[in-house]
Amino acid sequence: SLSQRLQVQEKEMELVKAALAEALRLLRLHAPPSPLQDPDTPAPTRDRYACCHTPSSSSFQGPLGASGCRVVVDTPLFSVEGISVKMFLRGRPITMYIPSGIRSLEELPSGPPPETLSLDWVYGYRGRDSRSNLFVLRSGEVVYFIACVVVLYRPEGGPGGPGGGGQRHYRGHTDCVRCLAVHPDGVRVASGQTAGVDKDGKPLQPVVHVWDSETLLKLQEIGLGAFERGVGALAFSVADQGAFLCVVDDSNEHMLSVWDCSRGTKLAEIKSTNDSVLAVGFSPRDSSCIVTSGKSHVHFWNWSGGTGVPGNGTLTRKQGVFGKYKKPKFIPCFVFLPDGDILTGDSEGNILTWGRSLSDSRTPGRGGTYGIVAQAHAHEGSIFALCLRRDGTVLSGGGRDRRLVQWGPGLVALQEAEVRIPEHFGAVRAIAEGLGSELLVGTTKNALLRGDLAQGFSPVIQGHTDELWGLCTHPFQNRFLTCGHDRQLCLWDGEGHALAWSIDLKVEPCTGLCADFHPSGAVVAVGLNTGRWLVLDTETREIVSDITDGNEQLSVVRYSPDGLYLAIGSHDNMIYIYSVSSDGAKSSRFGRCVGHSSFITHLDWSKDGSFIMSNSGDYEILYWDVVGGCKLLRNRYDSRDREWATYTCVLGFHVYGVWPDGSDGTDINSLCRSHNERVVAVADDFCKVHLFQYPCARAKAPSLVYGGHGSHVTSVRFTHDDSHLISLGGKDASIFQWRVLAPGLVLRIGRRCSGRRRTPRRAGQAFRAAGRAQRLVGLGEGGGEPESGSGPAGAELVPEEAERTGAGLGVPGVRR
């Protein structure tokens, strides 16, 4: 079609322009200075920057030209030419002028920053789409996961009381955690991750980590290369003190395998079913009996040969027979009773009791047939969770009706023991029994509730339920606001690690994509995906302004440092400028900045509140005189010395060193300079947060790299005093709060600190010995840092051992 031909011709023209620009650059390097100068720039002497360094180069092969020949352009990533630095993204040159105060690029900082990050707190819980995700350890800590991090949370206060407490984090996984199992000793934990890819496109294989919850040391890595797609469910054996681990992967056949925990060897494996498997468990009376349940099935497995040669064990299956009872579509959960019977919860809202003949009751799993001996209708809609309590009663958690019901012997409902979870928390996903009468309930809207059946429940951990993009920090408090595709606007208390308030945008298409606080802190502006933007009072939560500019999504909103103006960057290629009242409540259109040829991605105000620097989707850097009438400053050289109140633009001389080799222009999602102008934080498309020195104006600048997110990191922002950095995960809906530590120090916290360090033993010995109390202050394998957000007793500052990147640093790291 005509439009397609035009697009091809435009791409060819861009390639030709890039080739011409490169040819001119080479000519200027080898020819004497010409008396003719670019009208956009004055003509200082070239001796000051008479150098050209090309750290990396790549050969870009474009589409066929009109003559049938392929256009080949050699495009160095960076080049320095006299008074400017030129950067190439997708063959397009981007010119950045060097500030006049810099006499040589060699005088700029070249190493990683002296500051480091330590994971302080993780907001959120993955309850929306996962199971086997909530347990209580022997220590009383609650263990759950979100993104690539397994969180160990210690609540404060009594049942139903306020949140708080501390967090520690196991960070050994390289991709999202999908399920957990706790060893019978209440100390060791197994966590399974999904498959993924690294930034180079190489596959990351699913694996199970067995680790010590006291030291956060990895004891065993099980099944690397043996699982497909991910680990869907796992369970420790009980009758033999947790010697074995059963794993079900996410392959088409949902392979069921049994592993020796101490040796990490596979003892048996079999194809289970082509249907989804949602739960797995060993019988607590006999480890040869394994049960799986899921879509339209309950399977009873007999495992033999567990003590023989690895891989020679056998697994045989017997299918549960529903008989006269309606076969449900899903059986999401089951629990073993002390007498050997099994209770299953299904999608019809029924609890079924499965029993065996008297001759088989003492040896479940060895011959015979399981059958249904009783049925009780428990819930409207599916039953997502069953929990056997210490007193022998059973708790069931409903999906649609959101009820918690306690059942006595014979599946008799105890009417006084029933509670309904509030609708805004979602349905019951998981139940765990805490100390005394305390219960922990995980919900499908990613909330973790704490309480009991008598006093009710209150949230201790909350989070978003869909992709996150909008983030801003309060101008003088340790608070920050987030928004995303779940239509929730959430204000978080960074000191109390709790949700201060949240509101629902209610209207279905409205998605919050960007936000910014007024300098007074009284109001916050939020940009939506419909061209609409709101201003909310942070105290009353009322909407004080509701304005629409165009019909395309808004990508950035930013108040000027004096609070007199609000700039709104849109996907219609325009920046809308509003004058704002002193309290931020009233706004009136001041003008529009028109000149970008693609959608606005980032913008920043100058320190005097008069000028704007903006980036766009086609890698333009433009400057605007707002006070002078929203005029485009065509002489960009004149803006080289301008000081900026914030620095969030990803393109500019002061930050061009953050771009990795071979970047296509979309690798960096967000950037933020600290208020003290010492460091720059970067959110990339490969699940990592980077920390660079500022200014970062050296090609291939080294950085400190921090993992934990399980999806592209969409935004980063420093708090008002630079004490913390907030980062948002995209699809994983996680919020990480990082503590910014002074040079040379890192916060290390063990569950109890005795001030001594131990060397781990061999993996098998460590696994068998992990039940004994170990006290360790140090760095766990794979980045599992025994940290705490609340700084309880036992905290100390020790020398930093963070992962660094870049050539010639002499420290362990990953080359970007």
N, C-alpha and C positions, 0 to 999 in steps of 0.2 A: 504494500500500500504506500501512498504518498508520504504519510507520516513516518512510516518505518524507514523509507529512503532518506527522509530529512534527518532522522536520528542518526543514521549511519554516516551521513555527510557531516553532521555536527561533530561526531566522534573523530572522523578523519581530520577535520579542521583543528580540533584540539591537539591531536597527535602532531600535525604539521607545525602548529604553533610551538609546541614543546620542543620539537626538533630544531626549529629556527632559534628559539631561545638558547638552546644548548650550543648551537653553532656560534651564535654571537658571543656567548660566554667564553668559548675557546678562543675566538678571535681576539677578544679583549685581553685575554691572558698573554697572548704572544705578540700583540701589536702595541705600539706606543700610544699613550693617551691621546685621544682626539680632542680638538678644541670644542667640538659640539658636545653638549651635555643634555641629558634628559631634563626636560623642563620641570619635572616633578622633584628634581634633586639639585642641590647646589654642587659645587665642584671642589671639595677639599682634596688635598694631595692623596694619591693612592699609596704612598709609602707606608702610611699608618696601618693599613690592612692589606698589604701586598702579599696575600697568601691565598691558596686554594687547597682545602683539604676535603677529600671525599672518603669518608669512613667506609662506605659501602656503596656498591653500584649494582644495578640489575638491568638486564636487557629486556625491554618491554616490546613485545610483538603485537602490533595493533592489527585491525582488520585489513582486508585487501583494499588497496587504493583504487582510484578510477582506472589506472593503467594496468591493473591486475597484479602489480608488485606489492609485496607486503612491506608496510612501513615499519622499520625497526628503529627504536629510539633508545639510546644509552642514557639512562636517567639516574645520575647520582642522587642519593637521598638528600644530601646537604652540600652547599658550596658557599664559600665566603668571597664576596666581591666588593672590595673597597669599603663602602659605607653600609653595606647590607649583607644579610645572609639569605640565601635562596634555598628553599626546601621544596622537594617534589613529592606530590601525592597523586597517584594515578596519572603520572605524566604531566601534571599541571604544576607550573612553577608558582611558589608562594614567596613573595619578597617581604622580608622583615628588616627594618632599619635599625642599625646599632646605635644605642644611646651615645650622646656625645661624651659622657663621663667615662666611657670604657675605651682605653687606649689600645688594648690588645685583648683578644679572646683568651689568651693564655693566662691572664690574671684572674679569670673567673674561677669559682670553685669547681673542682673536678671529681671529688670523691662522693661517697654516699653521705647522707646527713648524720650528724652526731646524735640526733634524737632518734628514739625508737618507739615502737608501738607494742602494747600488751593488751590482749583481749580482756576487757573489763566486764562486759555484760552482753548477753544475747537475748534479744526480745523475740518472742514467738515460740511456737511449738507446732510440729508437723502432725496435725490431727486430721486435716482435710482429706488426705488420700493415702494414709498409711495405718497399719495396725502393728501390734506388738511394740508399742512405742512409749510405754509408761510403766515404771517399776520403782519400788522402794528398796534401797540397799540396807544392809545390816547396820550401817552407820546412821540410818535415818534420812540420808540424802535421797532426793528424788532424781531418778535418771530418765532422761528423754532425749530426743534429738531434733535438730532442725538443720537444713543444709548439710554441710560436711562435718558438723560439730555435734558431739554427744555432750550434753549439759548435765552436770551434777549440781543440783540445786538444794540448798539447805534452807527450809522455811524458818521464819521467826514467828513468835506468838503462838497462841493456842489454836485449836480447831476453829475454823471460820474466821480467824483473826486476820489482821492485815498482812500484806506481803513483806518483802524485804529479804533478809538473810543474805547468803552469799552464793556465788556460782564458781565452779571449777569446770574446766573444759578439756575433753579428750579430742585432740585435733590431728589424729594420725591418718584420717581417711583422705583420699584424693578426689572423691566424688560424693554425691549425696548419700547419706545413710538411709536405709529403708526399713530396718527392723533391729530389734534388740532381744537378748535373752540374758537372764541373770543366773549365775551359777548357784547351786544349792547352798554354798557357803556364804552367799550374800555379799561377796567381795568382788569376785571376778565377773566380767561382763563380756559377752560376745555381741559384736555389732557387724551387720552386713551392709555393704554398699552396692550401688548400682554401677553399671558400666558407663563409660564416658570417653571423651577424647581430650587430649591436651591441646595447647595452642598451636602445635605443629600438625594437628590432625591425627596423631598417633593414638590408637585405642588405649584406654585405661581399663584394665580388666576388673570385673567384680571380684571381691574377696571378703573374707570374714576375718576380723581382728578379735583376738581374745586378749584382754588387758586387765590390769589390776586397778580397781577403782580408788585404792588408797594412794598409790604412787603415780598413777596414770602412765605406767610403763606397759608397752606392748609385750605380751608374753608369747604369743603365737600368731602366725599368719596362716590362715587355712584356706586352701582351695584356689590359690592364685593360678589362673589359667584353666580351672576345672568347671567354672560356672559360665553361663551365658546370660547376657543382658543385665542381670542383677540378682541379688539375693532377696527372695521374697518372704521367707519365713525360716526361723531356726529355733532350736530348743536344746537345752542340756538334759541329759539323763539325770534321774533323781535317786534311783535305788542303789546305784553304785557310786555315790558321792560325786556325780558330775564328770565321770570319766569319758563320756562320749557326747558328741554334738551331732544333731540331725539338721540337715540343711536342705531347703527346697529352693531351686533357682527359678528364674523367670523365662526360661527357654520355652519353646512350643510344647515340649514333652514334660516340662516341670520336673526335672530330674531330682529324685530323692536320694540323698547320700548320707552315710553315717561315717563320722570321723573320730579318730583317737585324738583327744584334746592335747595330751601331753606330747605326743610325737608329731601331730599334724598330718597323720597319714589317713588315707581313705580306706575304710574297711568294707564298704558295700555301696552299690549304686544301682538304681533302677529307674526306668521311665514310669512316672506316676500316672499322669493323665494329661490329656490335651486341654482340659478345662482349668480354670483358675484355681489355684490352691491358696487359701487365705490363712490357714492356721496349721501348725504342726506341734506335736507334743509326745513325750515319752510317758508311759504309765509309771506313776510313782511307786508301784508295787513290783514291776518287772520291766527291766530295760529292753527286753526282747519284744515288747509290745509298743508299737508306734501308731499314732492316729493322725490322719490328715483330713481336713475338711475344706470345702470351697464351693464352687459352682455345681449345684445339683449332686453333691456326693459327700459321703463320709466313708473313708477307707481305713481299714484296720490292717496293719502290717505286722508280720512276724519276721523278726530279724534273728538270724542264726549265724554262728561263725565269727562273732565279734572278737573272740580272743585268739583267732587263728591268724593266718598269714594275711597281711594287708591286701585288700582287694578281693579276697576269696569268700567273703561273707555273702549270704543270700538274703533277699527280701521277697517275701510272698504276700500277696494282697488278698484280702477278703472284703467285699463291698457290703456296707450296711444296707439292710433290707428294710424298706419303709412299709411294706405290706399294705394294710388297709388305710394307713395314714397318707395324707396328701404329701407328695414329694415336693419340697420347697425348691425355689430357684437358687437360693444361696444358703449356705450354712457358714456364717462368718466366724463363729467362735464355739469353743467347747471347754469343758472343765472336768477333771477327774474327781470323783467323790471318794471319801476314805474307804468305802466298802467295795471299791473296784468298778462301780457303775460310772457311766459317762453321761453328762448333760450337754446337749447341743442347743444353741440358739440359732434360729433361722429367720429368713426373710418374711415368713408368714406371721411372725410374732409369737411363735410357739417355742416352748422349752420341751425337748424330748429327752426321756431317760432311756439310755441304751444299757441293756444287761445281757448276761450270758446264761447258759444252762448251769444248773448246780454243779455238774461235773467239771465245768470249765471255769467256775467263778474264782477258783484259787490260782489259776494259771491263765490269766487273760492273754490272748494273742496266740495261744498254742492250740489250734484246732477249734472246732465248734463254730457257731455262728452268732454274731451279735444281732439283737433284735430290740425293737422298741417295746418297753414294758409300761410306759406311762407318758402322758402328754398333758401339758398345762398351757393354756393360752395366757400369755404374760403381757404382751404389748400390742398396740396398734402400729403396724409397720414392723420393720426389721428389728432384730435384736443384734446390737453391735458388740456387746461385751458381757462376759460372765466372770465373776470373781468369787472364789471360795475363801470365806473368811476363817479366822483362827477359831471361832466358836462353832464352826461346822455349818453355819448358814451360808446361803449363796445370794449374791447380788447380781441383778440383771439390769443392763442399761439399754433403753430403747432409742430408736432412731427418730421416727416421726413424732412419737408422743413425748420424747425427752424425759422419760421417767426413770427413776432409780427405785427398784423394788427389791425388798429382802424376802427370801424364801426360807422357810423352815423345813424340817424333815418331811418327806412325802410331797414336796413342792406345794406346801401350804403357804400362801402369801401372808406375811405378817403386816396387817393393815396399818399398824402404827409406825411401821418402818417404810415409808414411801415418801419421795420428794420429787418435784419436777424442776428440771433445769430451765432457767429463763431462756426465752426464745433467742435473744441476741447473742447468747453463747453457743447456740447450735445444739446438735444432738450429741448423745453420749458416745464417745469413740472408745475409751479405755477406762478401766477402773483399777486402782491399786490401793491396798490397805496399808495405812501408815501406822504410827505408834498409837497405842491405845485404841480409841474409837475413831481415830482420824481416818478420813478417806481422801484420796486424790482422784480427780475425775478429769480426763482429757476429752475435749469436745471437737466436733467437726469444723468449728470456726476458729480453730487454732488457739483455744484458751485452755489454761490449766487451772482447775478449781480445787479449793481445799476447804474441808469442813467435815460435817457428819450428818447423819440422818435426822438428828434432833434439832440442831441449830441451823441447818442449811449450809449453803456453800457461798464462797466469795472468791473472786479471781486472784491468783497470785502471779500468773504469767499470761500475757495476752499478746496478740500479734495480728498482722494483716492476713488475708486469705487469698490474695491474688498478687499479680505482678506490681512491683513498686517502682515509682519514678520520682515523685516530688519529695524534696527534702529542704528544710531551712532551719537554722538555729536561731534561738532568741538572742537579741542584742546585748542583754546584760544578765540573763539567768541561764542556768544549766538545763534548759528545756529545748526541745526541738519538735517540729511538726513534720508528719509524713502523710503522703496520699498516694493512691494507686488505682489499679483497675477494679478493686472491690468497692469503690465509691465511698470509702471511709476516709474522713479527715481525723487524724489522731495527733493529739498533743501529748508528748512524753516528758516525764520528770526524770532527767538524767541522774539526779542525786538519789532519789528514792527508787529508781529503776522500776517505775510503774507508769501506767497510763493515767494521765491527768484527766483527759476527757476525749470523747470521740463523737462525731456526728456523721449521719448517713446522708449523702447527697440525694438519695431517694429516686431521683429521676434516672431511669435506666441508662441512657446514653452517656450520662455525665461521669467522666473519669478525671480525677485530679492528676495532673502531669507535672506541675511546678508550683512553687510557693516561695514567699519571702515575707519576713517580718518588717513592719515599719520601724524606724529607729527608736520610736517611743515604746515599742513593745505592746502597744495598746491594741493594735489590729494586725491582721495577717492577710495578705492577698494570695489567692489560689487561682491558678489558670487551669482551665478544663480543655477537654478534647473537642469541644464544639465551638470554640471561639469565644466562649463565655468566661468571664472571670468574676470572682466574688471577693469581697472584703468582709472579714468576720471580726467581731469583737472578741478578744481572747478571754475576757472574763465572763461575759454573758453568753458567748457562743452564738450570738445573733448575727445574721447577715445584714450589714449596714450598707453595702453597695452590691448591685448585681448588674453588670454591664456586658454587652456583647460587641466584639470587634471582629467582623468577618464571620465566616462559617467554617474555618479550618482550625486545627488544633493549635493551642498555645504551647510553646516549648520553654519559655523563660519569662519570669516576672522579676523585676528588681527595682527597689526603692533607691533613690539617690541618697548619699550619706547624710545630707541635711534634712531628708524627709519631705522635700518640697515637690519632688517629681516621682512618678512611677512609670517605668518603661516596660512594655509588654511586647515580647518577640513572638511572632506568629508564623505559621506555615504558609501564609499568603505573601511571604517575603517582606513584610513591613514590620516596623517597630512603632507602636502606638505610644505616645507620650501624654501623660495626664499630670496636671498640677494637682497637688494634694493639700488638704487643710492640715493645720498643725497637729491635730490628733489623729490624722489619717482616715477619718471617717468619711470625708467628702472628697470627691474627685471630679474634675472637669477636663474635657479634652483640650490639650494644649497644641498638639500637632502630630505629624507622622514623619517618620524617617523612611524615605523611599529611595531605593538605589540598589539593594541586593537583588541578585538574579536567582537566588534560591532561598529556601526556608531558613529562618533564623534558628541557630542552635544555642548560642551563648552570647552574653553581653555583660559589660562591666561599666560602672560609672567612674569618672575621675574623682580625685579627692576633693576638688572644689565644687563638685556637683554640676558642672557645666557641660561636660563632654561624655560621650559614650564610645566604647570600643565594642565591635560586634563581630561574630563569626557566623558563617552560613553553611548550608549543606554542600555547596560547591567550593568550600575552602577559601572563601574570601575573608579578608580582614579589612573592615571599613571603620572610619572614625567620623563622628557626628558632633556638630556644635548645636547642642540642644537649646541653650539659653538664647543663642543667636538666631533661632528660628528653625531648628531641626535640619540644619544644612549639612550636606555631605562635604567633608573636608577632602578635597581631591588631592591636595598635596600631603600625602601621608608621611612624608619625611618630617614635616613640622611637628608630628605627634610622637616622635621618637623619645623625647624626654618627659613626656607627660606622666604624672604619677597617678596610679589607679587605687581607688579605695578598696576594691576587691580584685582578685584575679581568678576568674573562673573560665575565661576563654581558653580553649585548648590550643589555639594557634596564636603565636606571638613570640617576639624575640626572647622574652624572659623565660619561656617554657618550651621552646622547640626541642630541647634535648630529651624530653620525656617520650618522644615518639620512637617506637622500636623499628628495627630494620624490616624492610619489606611491608610496611604498613599500607593498608588500602584506604586509610582515612577514617575508618569506622572502629578502629581498635580501642580508642579511648572514648569513654562515654562521659566522663566527668573529671573535673580538675578543680582544686581549691588551694589557694595560698593561705598559710596561717596568718593570723592578724599581726604577729610580730615579724612577719616577712622573712622567716628563717627557713621554712620548709614548704614543699608542695606535695599534696596528696593527690593520687591519680586512681581512678576507677577504670579498669579495663574490661574488655570483652571476654577475658579468659578466667574469670572468677577470682581475680587477684586485686589487692590494694597495694599500691606502691607509695613509697615515701622518698622524695628527692630533696636535694638542697635547692634553695632559692637564692639567686636566679639559677635556673637550669638551662643554661645557654651553651652547653657543650654537647656535641653530637655523641650519641651512645652513652649518655650519662648513666652512671651506676645508681642503683636504688636498693632500698630494703623492700622485700616482697613478703606479703602476708596473705595466707590462704584461709579458707574456712567457708567462704560462700560457695554455693553449689550451682550458681547461675551467673550470668553476666552481672557485674557490679554496675549499677545504674547511676549512683550519685555518692559523693563524699562531701562533708562539710565539717569544719572545725567549730567547736563551741566558742563562746564569746571570749573566754580567757585562754584559749588554746590548750586547755587541760585534757580535752578529749577530742577524738575524731569519730564522726558517725558515718557509717557506710551502709548502703542499701543493696540487698540482693534483688535481682529481677524476678525471675520465675520462682525462686525459692521463698520469696516473701519474708526474708529474714532481715533483721536490723541488728548490726553489730556496733557496740560502743567500745572504742579502743582508748586506752589510757596513753597519753603522750608522756614519755618518760625522759628525764634529763639525760644528757650525754653520759654514756658509760654505765647506766643503771637500768635494771629491769626488775619489775615486781614479781617475786616468786613466792607462792604460798602453797604449803602442803596442808593436808587435813589437820595434822598436828605437827608443829615444827620442833624438832629436837636439836637442830643445829648441826646435824651430821649427815654425811653423804654416803650412800652405799653403792657398790658396783653390782649390777644385775648379774645373775648366774646364767648358765646356759638355759635355753628356752624351756626344755622339758623340766629341768629342775626348778626353774622359776615358777612354772605353772603349778607344779605339785606343792611348792612351798608358799604360794601366794596367799594361802589362807591365814598364815601367821602374820601378825601385825608388822608392817614395814613403815618406816618413817623416812621420807626422802624429800629433800628440797632441791629441785633441779628441773631440767628440761626432759619431758617424756619423748619417746620416739615419735618420729613423724610430726613433730610440732605440737604434741600434746603437752601443753604447759599447765602445770598446777597453779592456776591463777584464781583470784577471787575478786569480784567486783566490790565487795563491801569492806574489804580490808580487815578481816577478823584477826584474832590473836594468832600469831605464828607467821605473820607477813614479815618479809625482809627484802631489802634491796641488794641485789648481787650483780656482778658484771654481766652485761648483755651478751647473748650468744645468738642473735637473730640471724636469719638467712639473708645473705647479701647477693647482689647480682652485679655483673659487669666484669670486664677483663682486668686481670692483674691485681685483684683485691687481696688474694692470699687467704681467703676465707671460704668455707663451704657455701655453695649457692648454686643457682641455676642461671645460666647465661640466657639473657633475653633474646 
